[in-house]
Amino acid sequence: MRKTFHDIIPPEKRSIRNIPIIKKTQTISSTRSEGSVIKRRVASSKAEEPILITKEEVVVEEIETKNDFDNDLDYDNLNDDYEGDNNDRYDSNPPRILLWVVAGASIIGLIFVISMLFSGATVHVTVKSSQYTLNAQPFTAISSDQTSTTTGESESGAVVFQTITLSDTTSVDVASSGEVSTSTKATGRVILYNNYNKSPQTLVSTTRIQTPDGHIYRLANDVVIPGQKIVAGKLTPGSIESDIVADAAGAEYNSDPQDFSIAGFKGTVKYTTFYGRSKGPITGGISGNVQTVSAADLATANDTIQKKLTDSLTQKIISQTPDRFTLYKSTINIQITDLPQKASQIAGKVTISAKGNASAVIFDTTSLIQAIAATSSSDLEDPDLDKLSFMITTADSASPPVGKFDFTLTGTTTVKQSFSNQDLKGELVGLSRTDAQKIFQKYAFDKVDAVIKPFWKKNFPDTVDKIVIEREN
């Protein structure tokens, strides 16, 4: 059956300009029963103003549909099913606060693991200082050549020492006072070797040494040549330096470096096992007329030269003393020898020269401290050794001394109580902070600052490897 429908007459004039822009689409809800009001939510600019269309306004042709489609489609519950699906989907996601809890717990766990990996304890201690007095306390020194080690202790418990020797030359120009006939012996320096045995050999001053061409020179002072020693597993000769003077005046004794034999040993085994080599050229030999200076000018020049040599040689010995050795300036011995005068390169002047030879005894600091500590009732460390006065007491000791000699130390020095880092670590293993204080009191430290990581741990680590002891000055 066909139905007719009438035109819809709008209440007011309509225009395309008045059509609202669709911003939101609402849900459709409708009822299929005839004669009922069909309510639809359509796109509009105002979400809360639905358009109502009644049967009287619009008559539409019925659309034949299959009964089973109409019956199966439930328009009233369509929107409810959609909203239900959305609710189930959101309910399946975990709450956001749960994610924050898991993340926070993970971070805390990571921090804990890292802190345990870097756990440990550091103990900063300030050792107590005190004064210790030595009153001409006797000690024995032994050369490093006669000990099994040069790093501290000797088999006899004596203080280990070594010798430093060096030389320097200086000169000044003085106005000439005239010309005189002169005769001067050449001088130089020689290194003497003992490849005979391990015992030292003494040679007195004026001992003759001879060059291969027959020129005779003499030692300027007494020397003791050390015996053979083992270096890097190899037997090497002992050696010492000495000044030499030509046996006669004249330029013929001036020479480049030469080899020497000891004339007094000729015909014995020692003649080939004791020998010498000059250290640098031999110079100064002269015979004839030379320019001279007045006695007053010469005395002034010699004083200037002596001061220059003394200062320069002292500074050189101090600078060449290794860090692990102690030098007492009273052991520095400087001998100055005048060199022949010669015409200066400046017209009317004479060059006055002199050579200084210096030697000094330096003591292995470790063995010296051990020797001082042995005189005390308690262990000592870091004494201020520079405040002590040194004096050799062995009579007729060579300069520099060789082999073995006795000496005394006098004065008051600041010392610190000694303790073993390893022993202290062993006593702190596993202790609580409270129990550790009893250990620190036993050592009588001036100040102790113990830091245990991580901060919440109350006990020291269970192994000494994780405990660090740092001494503060």
Secondary structure, DSSP 8 states (H G I E B T S, - for coil): ----------SS---GGG-----B---B----STTS-EEE---BS-TT--EEE-TTT---------HHHHHH--HHHHHHHHHHHHHHHHHHS--HHHHHHHHHHHHHHHHHHHHHHT-EEEEEEE--EEEEEEEEEEEEEEEGGGSS-SSS--TT--EEEEEEEEEEEEEEEEE--EEEEEEEEEEEEEEEEE-S-SS-EEE-TT-EEE-TT--EEEESS-EEE---EEETTEEE-EEEEEEEEEEEESGGG-BSS-EEEEGGGTTSTHHHHEEEEESS-BB--EEEEEEE--HHHHHHHHHHHHHHHHHHHHHHHHHHS-TTEEE-GGG-EEEEEEEEEEE-SSTTEEEEEEEEEEEEEEEEHHHHHHHHHTTSSS-EE---GGGSEEEE-STT--SS--SEEEEEEEEEEEEEE---HHHHHHHHTT-BHHHHHHHHHHHT-SEEEEEEESTT--B--SSGGGEEEEEE-
